[in-house]
Amino acid sequence: MAGFYGSKKENKLGMRCSDTACLTLDNVRVPASHLIGKEGEGFIQALQILDGGRISIAALSVGLAQGAFEAALKYSVERVQFGKRLADMQAIQFKLARMSMEIDAARMLTYKAAWMRDNGMQFGVAASIAKLYSSEVAVRTSEEAIQIHGGYGYVKDYPVEKYWRDSKLLTIGEGTSEVQKIVITRNLLAELT
Ligand SMILES: Cc1cc2nc3c(=O)[nH]c(=O)nc-3n(C[C@H](O)[C@H](O)[C@H](O)COP(=O)(O)OP(=O)(O)OC[C@H]3O[C@@H](n4cnc5c(N)ncnc54)[C@H](O)[C@@H]3O)c2cc1C
């Protein structure tokens, strides 16, 4: 369409396999036949799409965290330092235990939100909780995965630095962590009245 074009491609920290660019609409005329949904309900539709999208971001977060965890677990049994495997050091065991526990909790919250949606229930708050928790678990887990790899975690020979860079977007896209907290608390307060 005349006036619609892609412009600057963003140079991103992570998620580099997915291009992000500005879409410019300059005096674009859109015919009525292109209307999606009902007139005047666009904002509500956008919010509904966000609710569903938050479950997707939660699932993406769980998968990313699981990948980072598995890489760290594998490395911890391969790397021998000061005469023993990393996995035999209690400080590393504590990290692995926390990572595993948090991923499990994130997965359950994500399944819960998806189950509520599948069963026609109000799932907005459950989606926000799943998205908030899972995305922050993805950031924490991938950061710990780098720590367990030591210096190798910081170089591109191993996958964990990528997990970390990719994870950060999950706390921003589809509503930031702060916005999820606003949604959750707004619901808590509404239940009081
Ligand atoms: C590569 C990329 C892809 C993206 N893809 C998507 C996507 O597909 N879908 C999607 O929905 N979003 C996506 N996003 C996120 C979206 O584009 C915005 O970045 C996001 O909604 C935050 O808005 P903002 O950047 O204007 O930040 P701002 O609104 O300026 O916020 C800046 C900071 O202030 C905080 N803040 C803002 N308002 C409040 C408030 N009222 N109370 C407390 N804290 C507040 C924010 O949480 C944040 O920490 C993507 C972002 C990037 C970088």
The ligand as a Gaussian input file, in Angstrom:
#p B3LYP/6-31G(d) Opt

LIG

0 1
 C       12.734000      -6.592000      20.071000
 C       11.468000      -6.307000      20.797000
 C       10.336000      -7.020000      20.479000
 C        9.155000      -6.799000      21.163000
 N        8.065000      -7.506000      20.836000
 C        6.914000      -7.298000      21.503000
 C        5.744000      -8.021000      21.164000
 O        5.743000      -8.833000      20.254000
 N        4.629000      -7.771000      21.883000
 C        4.609000      -6.878000      22.892000
 O        3.565000      -6.694000      23.524000
 N        5.696000      -6.174000      23.239000
 C        6.836000      -6.360000      22.553000
 N        7.944000      -5.646000      22.901000
 C        7.858000      -4.699000      24.015000
 C        7.268000      -3.350000      23.608000
 O        7.718000      -2.971000      22.324000
 C        7.689000      -2.256000      24.621000
 O        9.101000      -2.159000      24.658000
 C        7.169000      -2.554000      26.013000
 O        5.762000      -2.651000      26.008000
 C        7.579000      -1.466000      27.031000
 O        7.222000      -0.223000      26.550000
 P        8.346000       0.894000      26.378000
 O        9.526000       0.303000      25.687000
 O        7.697000       2.090000      25.790000
 O        8.827000       1.197000      27.864000
 P        8.216000       2.291000      28.862000
 O        6.724000       2.201000      28.875000
 O        8.844000       3.589000      28.576000
 O        8.747000       1.724000      30.243000
 C       10.079000       1.950000      30.719000
 C       10.170000       1.349000      32.113000
 O        9.219000       1.974000      32.980000
 C        8.344000       1.004000      33.511000
 N        6.998000       1.545000      33.568000
 C        6.274000       2.123000      32.564000
 N        5.066000       2.467000      32.994000
 C        4.989000       2.077000      34.291000
 C        3.981000       2.166000      35.292000
 N        2.776000       2.687000      35.038000
 N        4.265000       1.697000      36.522000
 C        5.476000       1.135000      36.790000
 N        6.477000       1.026000      35.894000
 C        6.216000       1.496000      34.657000
 C        8.417000      -0.180000      32.551000
 O        8.043000      -1.384000      33.194000
 C        9.869000      -0.147000      32.148000
 O       10.638000      -0.757000      33.152000
 C        9.117000      -5.843000      22.204000
 C       10.266000      -5.108000      22.521000
 C       11.425000      -5.332000      21.840000
 C       12.666000      -4.562000      22.223000

